[in-house]
Amino acid sequence: MPDAPWEERLTPVLRQLQMIVGSLVAGCTIFLVIALFVSAGREAAEGAPLVSYIAMASGVMALLARALIPPKIIAAGRQKILRQEGRDAGRGDALDGRSTVGRLLQLFATNTIVPSAVIEGAILFLLVAYVIEAWPPA
């Protein structure tokens, strides 16, 4: 596969990312169904829904992180690739177009998975808050 052009190397990476992001979405969707089933017919708890407020704040922070993290990941990754000075640090081989493409594909995958996981964490926290307090805005 190292001799394949970058277009052919991109397809398997995209398929893997589609499966990973699809799994993150499926996990949140399944937990949503479970949360709705468990909380069916329950009244919202009396008093301030403290856990839900904390979960909402976590969701806002996750959205901010989602906006701020990807440019940092890309910038750091590109700088790391440029600092290699034409050498593959792991093997000591001279870098060529194929290994640079591989590093960029890894950077693309990281840039897709990390922000998606941050959002998934906030969603799961909100769903847990809903299960605990049955407060609909959560």
N, CA and C atoms as an extended XYZ file, in Angstrom:
414
Properties=species:S:1:pos:R:3:atomname:S:1:resname:S:1:resid:I:1 pbc="F F F"
N         0.806       -1.204        0.000 N   MET     1
C         0.000        0.000        0.000 CA  MET     1
C         0.846        1.264        0.000 C   MET     1
N         2.119        1.243        0.482 N   PRO     2
C         2.898        2.474        0.470 CA  PRO     2
C         3.126        3.021       -0.931 C   PRO     2
N         3.073        2.168       -1.965 N   ASP     3
C         3.288        2.642       -3.319 CA  ASP     3
C         2.027        3.202       -3.956 C   ASP     3
N         0.908        3.118       -3.280 N   ALA     4
C        -0.358        3.597       -3.835 CA  ALA     4
C        -0.384        5.116       -3.823 C   ALA     4
N        -1.010        5.720       -4.849 N   PRO     5
C        -1.148        7.182       -4.824 CA  PRO     5
C        -2.050        7.610       -3.669 C   PRO     5
N        -1.953        8.878       -3.316 N   TRP     6
C        -2.664        9.364       -2.130 CA  TRP     6
C        -4.165        9.178       -2.245 C   TRP     6
N        -4.726        9.237       -3.460 N   GLU     7
C        -6.175        9.057       -3.611 CA  GLU     7
C        -6.600        7.662       -3.170 C   GLU     7
N        -5.763        6.668       -3.490 N   GLU     8
C        -6.085        5.293       -3.106 CA  GLU     8
C        -5.872        5.070       -1.613 C   GLU     8
N        -4.977        5.830       -1.009 N   ARG     9
C        -4.738        5.711        0.435 CA  ARG     9
C        -5.819        6.419        1.232 C   ARG     9
N        -6.479        7.395        0.610 N   LEU    10
C        -7.505        8.172        1.306 CA  LEU    10
C        -8.779        7.360        1.527 C   LEU    10
N        -9.155        6.536        0.573 N   THR    11
C       -10.417        5.794        0.661 CA  THR    11
C       -10.513        4.926        1.914 C   THR    11
N        -9.509        4.099        2.245 N   PRO    12
C        -9.641        3.292        3.470 CA  PRO    12
C        -9.692        4.146        4.737 C   PRO    12
N        -8.947        5.250        4.753 N   VAL    13
C        -8.972        6.130        5.923 CA  VAL    13
C       -10.367        6.733        6.086 C   VAL    13
N       -10.949        7.167        4.988 N   LEU    14
C       -12.306        7.734        5.067 CA  LEU    14
C       -13.315        6.699        5.531 C   LEU    14
N       -13.193        5.472        5.065 N   ARG    15
C       -14.115        4.414        5.507 CA  ARG    15
C       -13.971        4.161        7.007 C   ARG    15
N       -12.737        4.126        7.490 N   GLN    16
C       -12.515        3.922        8.926 CA  GLN    16
C       -13.109        5.075        9.728 C   GLN    16
N       -12.905        6.293        9.256 N   LEU    17
C       -13.451        7.444        9.970 CA  LEU    17
C       -14.974        7.448        9.939 C   LEU    17
N       -15.550        7.032        8.831 N   GLN    18
C       -16.999        6.930        8.766 CA  GLN    18
C       -17.527        5.919        9.782 C   GLN    18
N       -16.824        4.809        9.929 N   MET    19
C       -17.243        3.806       10.912 CA  MET    19
C       -17.081        4.330       12.337 C   MET    19
N       -15.990        5.035       12.612 N   ILE    20
C       -15.750        5.546       13.960 CA  ILE    20
C       -16.778        6.596       14.328 C   ILE    20
N       -16.977        7.575       13.461 N   VAL    21
C       -17.944        8.636       13.752 CA  VAL    21
C       -19.359        8.062       13.783 C   VAL    21
N       -19.636        7.122       12.903 N   GLY    22
C       -20.947        6.462       12.930 CA  GLY    22
C       -21.168        5.716       14.239 C   GLY    22
N       -20.126        5.087       14.757 N   SER    23
C       -20.234        4.393       16.048 CA  SER    23
C       -20.482        5.381       17.185 C   SER    23
N       -19.820        6.533       17.137 N   LEU    24
C       -20.051        7.557       18.161 CA  LEU    24
C       -21.504        8.033       18.128 C   LEU    24
N       -22.011        8.270       16.935 N   VAL    25
C       -23.405        8.719       16.789 CA  VAL    25
C       -24.360        7.610       17.213 C   VAL    25
N       -24.070        6.382       16.814 N   ALA    26
C       -24.943        5.257       17.180 CA  ALA    26
C       -24.971        5.059       18.690 C   ALA    26
N       -23.825        5.178       19.336 N   GLY    27
C       -23.784        5.032       20.790 CA  GLY    27
C       -24.631        6.080       21.486 C   GLY    27
N       -24.536        7.320       21.022 N   CYS    28
C       -25.357        8.394       21.616 CA  CYS    28
C       -26.844        8.148       21.350 C   CYS    28
N       -27.164        7.693       20.151 N   THR    29
C       -28.569        7.443       19.804 CA  THR    29
C       -29.139        6.298       20.634 C   THR    29
N       -28.374        5.237       20.792 N   ILE    30
C       -28.842        4.103       21.598 CA  ILE    30
C       -29.040        4.529       23.049 C   ILE    30
N       -28.095        5.316       23.579 N   PHE    31
C       -28.240        5.767       24.960 CA  PHE    31
C       -29.410        6.730       25.099 C   PHE    31
N       -29.699        7.518       24.059 N   LEU    32
C       -30.877        8.389       24.087 CA  LEU    32
C       -32.148        7.560       24.207 C   LEU    32
N       -32.243        6.510       23.424 N   VAL    33
C       -33.428        5.642       23.494 CA  VAL    33
C       -33.540        5.016       24.886 C   VAL    33
N       -32.426        4.565       25.425 N   ILE    34
C       -32.434        3.977       26.770 CA  ILE    34
C       -32.848        5.023       27.800 C   ILE    34
N       -32.307        6.227       27.691 N   ALA    35
C       -32.638        7.294       28.646 CA  ALA    35
C       -34.113        7.650       28.574 C   ALA    35
N       -34.660        7.715       27.373 N   LEU    36
C       -36.092        8.014       27.240 CA  LEU    36
C       -36.935        6.878       27.806 C   LEU    36
N       -36.516        5.643       27.587 N   PHE    37
C       -37.260        4.499       28.097 CA  PHE    37
C       -37.221        4.456       29.622 C   PHE    37
N       -36.050        4.674       30.203 N   VAL    38
C       -35.893        4.624       31.655 CA  VAL    38
C       -36.655        5.765       32.323 C   VAL    38
N       -36.661        6.927       31.694 N   SER    39
C       -37.271        8.108       32.303 CA  SER    39
C       -38.740        8.290       31.918 C   SER    39
N       -39.295        7.373       31.167 N   ALA    40
C       -40.681        7.508       30.724 CA  ALA    40
C       -41.626        7.567       31.922 C   ALA    40
N       -42.467        8.582       31.931 N   GLY    41
C       -43.471        8.716       32.973 CA  GLY    41
C       -42.970        9.332       34.262 C   GLY    41
N       -41.692        9.606       34.362 N   ARG    42
C       -41.171       10.224       35.582 CA  ARG    42
C       -41.385       11.719       35.542 C   ARG    42
N       -41.646       12.263       36.689 N   GLU    43
C       -41.763       13.718       36.830 CA  GLU    43
C       -40.379       14.292       37.071 C   GLU    43
N       -40.185       15.534       36.647 N   ALA    44
C       -38.918       16.206       36.908 CA  ALA    44
C       -38.752       16.370       38.416 C   ALA    44
N       -37.534       16.233       38.874 N   ALA    45
C       -37.249       16.328       40.299 CA  ALA    45
C       -37.548       17.742       40.804 C   ALA    45
N       -37.955       17.821       42.062 N   GLU    46
C       -38.203       19.127       42.690 CA  GLU    46
C       -36.886       19.855       42.890 C   GLU    46
N       -36.934       21.159       42.832 N   GLY    47
C       -35.730       21.955       43.078 CA  GLY    47
C       -34.934       22.184       41.807 C   GLY    47
N       -33.813       22.812       41.998 N   ALA    48
C       -32.954       23.144       40.859 CA  ALA    48
C       -32.282       21.894       40.304 C   ALA    48
N       -32.336       21.722       38.996 N   PRO    49
C       -31.678       20.557       38.376 CA  PRO    49
C       -30.175       20.815       38.224 C   PRO    49
N       -29.462       20.662       39.331 N   LEU    50
C       -28.042       21.013       39.377 CA  LEU    50
C       -27.206       20.207       38.377 C   LEU    50
N       -27.425       18.910       38.308 N   VAL    51
C       -26.645       18.070       37.398 CA  VAL    51
C       -26.904       18.482       35.949 C   VAL    51
N       -28.144       18.815       35.634 N   SER    52
C       -28.469       19.246       34.276 CA  SER    52
C       -27.800       20.568       33.939 C   SER    52
N       -27.757       21.479       34.880 N   TYR    53
C       -27.071       22.749       34.637 CA  TYR    53
C       -25.577       22.524       34.399 C   TYR    53
N       -24.979       21.656       35.185 N   ILE    54
C       -23.565       21.352       34.997 CA  ILE    54
C       -23.338       20.684       33.639 C   ILE    54
N       -24.242       19.781       33.266 N   ALA    55
C       -24.129       19.107       31.973 CA  ALA    55
C       -24.292       20.097       30.821 C   ALA    55
N       -25.185       21.069       30.981 N   MET    56
C       -25.353       22.082       29.937 CA  MET    56
C       -24.103       22.946       29.812 C   MET    56
N       -23.521       23.300       30.946 N   ALA    57
C       -22.268       24.062       30.905 CA  ALA    57
C       -21.175       23.236       30.235 C   ALA    57
N       -21.154       21.948       30.512 N   SER    58
C       -20.197       21.056       29.867 CA  SER    58
C       -20.429       21.006       28.360 C   SER    58
N       -21.691       21.015       27.957 N   GLY    59
C       -22.016       21.021       26.532 CA  GLY    59
C       -21.545       22.281       25.838 C   GLY    59
N       -21.721       23.423       26.501 N   VAL    60
C       -21.245       24.685       25.928 CA  VAL    60
C       -19.720       24.661       25.806 C   VAL    60
N       -19.053       24.168       26.847 N   MET    61
C       -17.588       24.082       26.790 CA  MET    61
C       -17.137       23.122       25.694 C   MET    61
N       -17.884       22.035       25.497 N   ALA    62
C       -17.534       21.083       24.439 CA  ALA    62
C       -17.693       21.727       23.064 C   ALA    62
N       -18.729       22.529       22.882 N   LEU    63
C       -18.898       23.218       21.602 CA  LEU    63
C       -17.770       24.221       21.364 C   LEU    63
N       -17.373       24.929       22.416 N   LEU    64
C       -16.241       25.837       22.286 CA  LEU    64
C       -14.956       25.072       21.968 C   LEU    64
N       -14.765       23.958       22.656 N   ALA    65
C       -13.581       23.138       22.394 CA  ALA    65
C       -13.611       22.606       20.968 C   ALA    65
N       -14.804       22.239       20.510 N   ARG    66
C       -14.963       21.741       19.139 CA  ARG    66
C       -14.551       22.794       18.121 C   ARG    66
N       -14.775       24.051       18.449 N   ALA    67
C       -14.397       25.133       17.548 CA  ALA    67
C       -12.913       25.476       17.663 C   ALA    67
N       -12.318       25.294       18.839 N   LEU    68
C       -10.946       25.736       19.067 CA  LEU    68
C        -9.891       24.648       18.887 C   LEU    68
N       -10.242       23.397       19.143 N   ILE    69
C        -9.251       22.320       19.112 CA  ILE    69
C        -8.763       21.980       17.701 C   ILE    69
N        -9.633       21.806       16.700 N   PRO    70
C        -9.141       21.374       15.381 CA  PRO    70
C        -8.058       22.259       14.767 C   PRO    70
N        -8.181       23.587       14.805 N   PRO    71
C        -7.066       24.372       14.230 CA  PRO    71
C        -5.742       24.155       14.967 C   PRO    71
N        -5.807       23.945       16.275 N   LYS    72
C        -4.590       23.683       17.043 CA  LYS    72
C        -3.984       22.330       16.660 C   LYS    72
N        -4.834       21.322       16.485 N   ILE    73
C        -4.355       20.000       16.089 CA  ILE    73
C        -3.666       20.079       14.735 C   ILE    73
N        -4.299       20.754       13.784 N   ILE    74
C        -3.735       20.866       12.440 CA  ILE    74
C        -2.406       21.621       12.468 C   ILE    74
N        -2.381       22.750       13.179 N   ALA    75
C        -1.151       23.551       13.226 CA  ALA    75
C        -0.005       22.772       13.868 C   ALA    75
N        -0.279       22.102       14.987 N   ALA    76
C         0.769       21.339       15.671 CA  ALA    76
C         1.238       20.166       14.809 C   ALA    76
N         0.312       19.485       14.183 N   GLY    77
C         0.668       18.350       13.338 CA  GLY    77
C         1.484       18.758       12.131 C   GLY    77
N         1.102       19.836       11.491 N   ARG    78
C         1.857       20.306       10.332 CA  ARG    78
C         3.257       20.763       10.737 C   ARG    78
N         3.356       21.430       11.881 N   GLN    79
C         4.678       21.843       12.357 CA  GLN    79
C         5.553       20.631       12.668 C   GLN    79
N         4.959       19.609       13.237 N   LYS    80
C         5.727       18.399       13.552 CA  LYS    80
C         6.232       17.739       12.275 C   LYS    80
N         5.389       17.698       11.256 N   ILE    81
C         5.810       17.114        9.980 CA  ILE    81
C         6.943       17.943        9.373 C   ILE    81
N         6.828       19.255        9.441 N   LEU    82
C         7.876       20.120        8.888 CA  LEU    82
C         9.182       20.019        9.671 C   LEU    82
N         9.108       19.812       10.991 N   ARG    83
C        10.308       19.722       11.828 CA  ARG    83
C        11.091       18.432       11.610 C   ARG    83
N        10.484       17.480       10.957 N   GLN    84
C        11.187       16.204       10.743 CA  GLN    84
C        12.412       16.382        9.850 C   GLN    84
N        12.523       17.510        9.183 N   GLU    85
C        13.674       17.851        8.344 CA  GLU    85
C        14.007       16.756        7.347 C   GLU    85
N        12.978       16.240        6.716 N   GLY    86
C        13.204       15.270        5.660 CA  GLY    86
C        13.556       13.877        6.131 C   GLY    86
N        13.412       13.597        7.425 N   ARG    87
C        13.733       12.275        7.947 CA  ARG    87
C        12.525       11.720        8.695 C   ARG    87
N        12.346       10.439        8.620 N   ASP    88
C        11.342        9.772        9.425 CA  ASP    88
C        12.011        9.425       10.746 C   ASP    88
N        11.592       10.090       11.816 N   ALA    89
C        12.263        9.936       13.108 CA  ALA    89
C        12.191        8.503       13.614 C   ALA    89
N        11.119        7.790       13.327 N   GLY    90
C        10.964        6.432       13.832 CA  GLY    90
C        11.912        5.447       13.183 C   GLY    90
N        12.142        5.595       11.886 N   ARG    91
C        12.966        4.621       11.164 CA  ARG    91
C        14.272        5.205       10.647 C   ARG    91
N        14.400        6.527       10.644 N   GLY    92
C        15.597        7.152       10.118 CA  GLY    92
C        15.605        7.221        8.606 C   GLY    92
N        14.482        6.855        7.964 N   ASP    93
C        14.410        6.891        6.502 CA  ASP    93
C        14.182        8.319        6.028 C   ASP    93
N        14.614        8.572        4.814 N   ALA    94
C        14.323        9.866        4.208 CA  ALA    94
C        12.833        9.920        3.892 C   ALA    94
N        12.216       11.065        4.172 N   LEU    95
C        10.794       11.207        3.880 CA  LEU    95
C        10.592       11.363        2.384 C   LEU    95
N         9.562       10.732        1.896 N   ASP    96
C         9.160       10.953        0.522 CA  ASP    96
C         7.687       11.297        0.514 C   ASP    96
N         7.120       11.444       -0.643 N   GLY    97
C         5.722       11.843       -0.744 CA  GLY    97
C         4.773       10.870       -0.082 C   GLY    97
N         5.100        9.578       -0.130 N   ARG    98
C         4.187        8.574        0.437 CA  ARG    98
C         4.112        8.688        1.952 C   ARG    98
N         5.254        8.841        2.608 N   SER    99
C         5.201        8.912        4.062 CA  SER    99
C         4.609       10.232        4.523 C   SER    99
N         4.834       11.307        3.766 N   THR   100
C         4.212       12.583        4.106 CA  THR   100
C         2.703       12.478        3.979 C   THR   100
N         2.237       11.816        2.940 N   VAL   101
C         0.794       11.611        2.774 CA  VAL   101
C         0.254       10.794        3.938 C   VAL   101
N         0.977        9.766        4.353 N   GLY   102
C         0.545        8.947        5.493 CA  GLY   102
C         0.436        9.770        6.762 C   GLY   102
N         1.407       10.642        6.993 N   ARG   103
C         1.353       11.491        8.184 CA  ARG   103
C         0.182       12.466        8.111 C   ARG   103
N        -0.062       13.003        6.937 N   LEU   104
C        -1.192       13.927        6.781 CA  LEU   104
C        -2.527       13.204        6.959 C   LEU   104
N        -2.603       11.960        6.501 N   LEU   105
C        -3.828       11.181        6.706 CA  LEU   105
C        -4.038       10.877        8.187 C   LEU   105
N        -2.949       10.592        8.913 N   GLN   106
C        -3.064       10.387       10.361 CA  GLN   106
C        -3.530       11.666       11.040 C   GLN   106
N        -3.009       12.785       10.601 N   LEU   107
C        -3.415       14.075       11.159 CA  LEU   107
C        -4.888       14.339       10.877 C   LEU   107
N        -5.331       14.005        9.665 N   PHE   108
C        -6.743       14.165        9.314 CA  PHE   108
C        -7.628       13.295       10.205 C   PHE   108
N        -7.204       12.064       10.430 N   ALA   109
C        -7.983       11.158       11.276 CA  ALA   109
C        -8.056       11.686       12.707 C   ALA   109
N        -6.933       12.141       13.230 N   THR   110
C        -6.916       12.698       14.584 CA  THR   110
C        -7.814       13.912       14.677 C   THR   110
N        -7.757       14.757       13.653 N   ASN   111
C        -8.557       15.970       13.625 CA  ASN   111
C       -10.048       15.673       13.502 C   ASN   111
N       -10.399       14.515       13.046 N   THR   112
C       -11.813       14.125       12.958 CA  THR   112
C       -12.282       13.456       14.254 C   THR   112
N       -11.467       12.567       14.806 N   ILE   113
C       -11.895       11.765       15.949 CA  ILE   113
C       -11.949       12.581       17.238 C   ILE   113
N       -10.943       13.392       17.506 N   VAL   114
C       -10.878       14.108       18.790 CA  VAL   114
C       -12.074       15.038       18.989 C   VAL   114
N       -12.383       15.940       18.057 N   PRO   115
C       -13.554       16.806       18.278 CA  PRO   115
C       -14.870       16.023       18.354 C   PRO   115
N       -14.969       14.947       17.581 N   SER   116
C       -16.185       14.133       17.636 CA  SER   116
C       -16.343       13.481       19.004 C   SER   116
N       -15.253       13.015       19.581 N   ALA   117
C       -15.307       12.393       20.901 CA  ALA   117
C       -15.635       13.414       21.986 C   ALA   117
N       -15.150       14.644       21.827 N   VAL   118
C       -15.470       15.694       22.801 CA  VAL   118
C       -16.979       15.959       22.809 C   VAL   118
N       -17.568       16.063       21.641 N   ILE   119
C       -19.011       16.287       21.542 CA  ILE   119
C       -19.773       15.075       22.084 C   ILE   119
N       -19.300       13.873       21.789 N   GLU   120
C       -19.962       12.672       22.293 CA  GLU   120
C       -19.975       12.660       23.814 C   GLU   120
N       -18.869       13.028       24.428 N   GLY   121
C       -18.807       13.065       25.887 CA  GLY   121
C       -19.827       14.013       26.484 C   GLY   121
N       -19.969       15.187       25.887 N   ALA   122
C       -20.953       16.157       26.381 CA  ALA   122
C       -22.374       15.632       26.201 C   ALA   122
N       -22.634       14.990       25.080 N   ILE   123
C       -23.972       14.433       24.843 CA  ILE   123
C       -24.288       13.346       25.869 C   ILE   123
N       -23.340       12.474       26.125 N   LEU   124
C       -23.582       11.410       27.099 CA  LEU   124
C       -23.786       11.984       28.500 C   LEU   124
N       -23.052       13.036       28.844 N   PHE   125
C       -23.242       13.684       30.144 CA  PHE   125
C       -24.646       14.280       30.242 C   PHE   125
N       -25.104       14.914       29.171 N   LEU   126
C       -26.462       15.458       29.172 CA  LEU   126
C       -27.515       14.357       29.304 C   LEU   126
N       -27.289       13.245       28.666 N   LEU   127
C       -28.240       12.137       28.769 CA  LEU   127
C       -28.244       11.526       30.170 C   LEU   127
N       -27.076       11.425       30.790 N   VAL   128
C       -27.018       10.940       32.165 CA  VAL   128
C       -27.763       11.907       33.088 C   VAL   128
N       -27.578       13.206       32.869 N   ALA   129
C       -28.300       14.204       33.667 CA  ALA   129
C       -29.804       14.049       33.476 C   ALA   129
N       -30.224       13.751       32.262 N   TYR   130
C       -31.655       13.546       32.020 CA  TYR   130
C       -32.169       12.308       32.750 C   TYR   130
N       -31.373       11.244       32.733 N   VAL   131
C       -31.789       10.021       33.439 CA  VAL   131
C       -31.893       10.295       34.940 C   VAL   131
N       -30.968       11.077       35.487 N   ILE   132
C       -30.969       11.343       36.925 CA  ILE   132
C       -32.127       12.243       37.318 C   ILE   132
N       -32.323       13.326       36.550 N   GLU   133
C       -33.275       14.356       36.986 CA  GLU   133
C       -34.557       14.429       36.170 C   GLU   133
N       -34.609       13.775       35.031 N   ALA   134
C       -35.781       13.793       34.144 CA  ALA   134
C       -36.215       15.217       33.804 C   ALA   134
N       -35.245       16.111       33.634 N   TRP   135
C       -35.532       17.492       33.280 CA  TRP   135
C       -35.438       17.609       31.764 C   TRP   135
N       -36.552       17.871       31.058 N   PRO   136
C       -36.574       17.829       29.593 CA  PRO   136
C       -35.525       18.693       28.880 C   PRO   136
N       -35.201       19.902       29.339 N   PRO   137
C       -34.171       20.652       28.609 CA  PRO   137
C       -32.813       19.964       28.545 C   PRO   137
N       -32.536       19.091       29.490 N   ALA   138
C       -31.257       18.356       29.445 CA  ALA   138
C       -31.241       17.444       28.226 C   ALA   138
